């Protein structure tokens, strides 16, 4: 996956319902044609609808396209996890008290996720020589 140039945007892009479904297909299945996306979605959306959604996602720098003969394959530019992290960062930026927001978020985390966070922070601190 390629990293996006986030300097062109004011922040991460929130996805509409159909955009999210299309991105889920690309994140789950990898590079796909319009027809493959339609089939994965159950065959109900119109070809032109999915083509428009993919064009919009390209404009938002979330998707790249590659021509393969007469077909075009679309692939995500960032991972689902990178997108989610960018949205969380945007939510923190919107907070008037970033530290309080982080603490409230952490307080609501399940024990397994807290253990993961502790492990990450310990490894990160040892790598930084702190």
Backbone torsions as a table, in degrees:
resi	resn	phi	psi	omega
1	UNK	NA	143.1	178.7
2	UNK	-93.2	147.0	175.6
3	UNK	-81.5	146.1	179.1
4	UNK	-88.5	157.3	173.6
5	UNK	-87.9	97.2	-175.1
6	UNK	-75.2	-8.7	-179.8
7	UNK	-69.2	-17.3	-179.3
8	UNK	-82.3	-11.4	-176.7
9	UNK	-122.4	156.3	177.5
10	UNK	-76.2	-14.7	179.7
11	UNK	172.6	-174.8	-179.9
12	UNK	-65.4	153.8	-176.5
13	UNK	-94.2	124.7	172.3
14	UNK	-76.5	143.8	-175.6
15	UNK	-102.3	139.4	170.2
16	UNK	-71.9	172.0	-175.3
17	UNK	-58.9	-49.3	-178.7
18	UNK	-71.4	-36.2	175.9
19	UNK	-60.2	-42.6	179.1
20	UNK	-63.0	-40.7	179.0
21	UNK	-64.6	-41.8	179.4
22	UNK	-66.4	-43.6	177.8
23	UNK	-62.8	-38.4	177.0
24	UNK	-59.0	-41.6	177.3
25	UNK	-61.3	-46.8	-178.4
26	UNK	-66.7	-39.9	178.2
27	UNK	-67.0	-39.2	-178.0
28	UNK	-77.7	-40.8	-171.4
29	UNK	-106.9	-10.3	-177.6
30	UNK	81.5	-165.8	-176.1
31	UNK	-52.1	132.2	-174.9
32	UNK	-144.2	152.7	172.5
33	UNK	-83.7	169.2	176.7
34	UNK	-58.6	-45.3	-179.5
35	UNK	-61.4	-40.9	178.1
36	UNK	-64.7	-38.4	176.7
37	UNK	-63.2	-45.7	179.6
38	UNK	-59.4	-46.4	180.0
39	UNK	-61.0	-41.2	-179.5
40	UNK	-67.1	-31.0	179.1
41	UNK	-82.8	2.4	178.1
42	UNK	99.6	7.1	174.5
43	UNK	74.5	8.7	-177.6
44	UNK	-89.3	-34.8	-179.2
45	UNK	-69.6	146.9	177.4
46	UNK	-70.6	150.1	179.2
47	UNK	-55.1	-46.9	-178.3
48	UNK	-65.0	-31.8	178.5
49	UNK	-65.2	-47.4	-179.8
50	UNK	-68.6	-37.0	176.6
51	UNK	-61.0	-41.0	178.4
52	UNK	-66.4	-43.7	178.7
53	UNK	-59.9	-45.4	179.9
54	UNK	-65.0	-37.2	175.6
55	UNK	-63.0	-42.0	178.0
56	UNK	-64.2	-41.2	179.0
57	UNK	-66.3	-33.1	174.8
58	UNK	-66.8	-43.4	178.9
59	UNK	-61.0	-33.1	179.0
60	UNK	-84.9	5.8	179.6
61	UNK	61.4	29.0	176.8
62	UNK	-98.2	-16.1	-174.5
63	UNK	-136.8	142.7	170.9
64	UNK	-111.2	157.5	176.7
65	UNK	-127.0	149.5	177.6
66	UNK	-136.8	127.9	178.1
67	UNK	-79.1	132.7	175.9
68	UNK	-129.3	93.3	-176.4
69	UNK	65.3	-120.8	179.8
70	UNK	-90.9	-7.0	-178.4
71	UNK	-102.5	161.6	173.5
72	UNK	-123.7	131.5	176.6
73	UNK	-104.4	137.9	179.6
74	UNK	-113.2	138.7	178.9
75	UNK	-139.4	149.6	-180.0
76	UNK	-69.4	143.9	176.7
77	UNK	-84.3	-26.4	179.3
78	UNK	-131.9	160.6	179.0
79	UNK	-79.2	163.4	175.8
80	UNK	-57.3	-41.2	-178.2
81	UNK	-67.5	-39.1	176.8
82	UNK	-64.3	-39.7	179.0
83	UNK	-65.2	-44.8	179.5
84	UNK	-62.4	-41.9	179.4
85	UNK	-63.4	-39.8	178.3
86	UNK	-64.5	-39.2	177.5
87	UNK	-65.9	-39.4	177.5
88	UNK	-64.4	-40.7	177.2
89	UNK	-61.8	-39.6	178.4
90	UNK	-64.7	-40.2	178.4
91	UNK	-63.5	-39.8	178.5
92	UNK	-66.5	-38.1	178.2
93	UNK	-64.7	-31.4	-179.8
94	UNK	-76.6	-16.7	-179.0
95	UNK	-72.8	142.8	175.5
96	UNK	-78.2	-19.6	179.5
97	UNK	-134.6	87.7	-175.4
98	UNK	-56.5	-44.9	-178.2
99	UNK	-61.8	-44.9	179.8
100	UNK	-63.4	-39.9	179.5
101	UNK	-63.8	-42.8	178.2
102	UNK	-61.6	-45.8	-178.7
103	UNK	-63.6	-40.8	177.0
104	UNK	-62.8	-40.4	179.0
105	UNK	-63.0	-47.7	-178.3
106	UNK	-64.2	-38.1	178.9
107	UNK	-60.1	-28.8	-178.9
108	UNK	-90.0	0.9	-177.5
109	UNK	-78.4	142.8	174.1
110	UNK	-67.2	159.2	-176.5
111	UNK	-55.3	-39.2	-178.6
112	UNK	-63.7	-39.8	-179.7
113	UNK	-72.5	-34.8	175.7
114	UNK	-63.2	-41.2	178.3
115	UNK	-62.9	-40.9	177.8
116	UNK	-62.3	-44.2	179.4
117	UNK	-63.4	-44.7	178.0
118	UNK	-58.8	-46.5	-179.9
119	UNK	-61.0	-44.5	179.3
120	UNK	-60.9	-47.4	-177.9
121	UNK	-63.8	-39.7	177.7
122	UNK	-63.2	-44.6	178.7
123	UNK	-66.1	-40.3	-179.5
124	UNK	-64.7	-42.1	179.8
125	UNK	-65.9	-40.7	-179.9
126	UNK	-69.0	-31.6	177.7
127	UNK	-70.4	-33.9	-179.9
128	UNK	-82.9	-5.9	179.5
129	UNK	76.0	23.0	-180.0
130	UNK	-85.0	NA	NA
